[in-house]
Amino acid sequence: MKVKIKSLIIYIAVLALLCFMLWFNHRRAALFFIAAMALYLVFALIMHIKSFTVPEIRLLSEQTDIRAGDFAGLVCRVSASGFYPFPRISASYRIKHLNGLKGHLLKTDYSVFHGSRDYRLDLKLDYCGVYEIVCEELLAYDFFGIFARKLECPKPVNIIVMPNEIEVEADIEALGISEDKDAYTDPLAGDDVSEIRELRDYREGDRLSQVHWKLSSKSEDLIVKEYAKQMGACVALVCGGLSGGLPEITEYYELLYGFGKKLLEEEIFFELVYFSSAAGDWEKIRIADSYALKLAMEDMFFYHEKSGSEIAEYQESQSGISRQLCLTADKNAEDARILAVNKTAAVLLREGFA
């Protein structure tokens, strides 16, 4: 049990005023209010000692297509049944980007009613990636806000923010891929993330890129996307380690998203490759359309290494890949040709790789 000092001081001041009234013969009114306040004090203390059914608090993220700079809706669902003597809840949330050093604190209050009620918070999310919303403290106060009872915090939720769509000036012809793109298809079958056959529970051996993170954040178990199989990736786009702060990381992903869509407009299927900190190895996801690119980027937001795992360490073993592209912050790589560039990152073609 916690006590709010300011409210307690006001309570004592009112009680002292009533005692002063009693001293000057306003006995009937003073005694009535003193008795009422004393009974309330005893009642509030008993409520903390005795076990009551406490409200259930859940955090939910709205299913909208959020992009960097947009407002995201966070819903807090308060469910209460029966009689509960603490009608006001005070919550403290920590909003943190997975690639950020620290988050900011947000405090808000809710009212408790019989049944279920939703409270919505609008959060402005300026950078792409994954934001984690963690409830650090949840307190239920009595009517006068003197005593507080600590409640169990709800599970954290994640909000995925996609990069803004930007126009990318790219030298696609430098890839040297003929009109007959089928000649460059990869002979090994892979996952076609543009076609989801079913959603199922996680099984041992499933790749992290198959996890549906949005649905999993609302469930106690991991939900996995099972894809159809398709042949045909002719270009490997290898993403190096992230560097810089959140503005630089956002520009990095904007270039990746824009250049990836540029390849798809030219009907060039490609394989997105990045180093996963969870798997400790390179993840490869085949991209056949814009929806597949969006799903792949949502997956890589969670585990893409911020530093280390340089592109040079990636050893391509599949001979079917016709071209290896590199998304990197290093724009001065030797034996490479710049295909697309922005302020902080560039897409390079490794000359001589075929």
Disulfide bonds with the S-S distance in Angstrom:
none
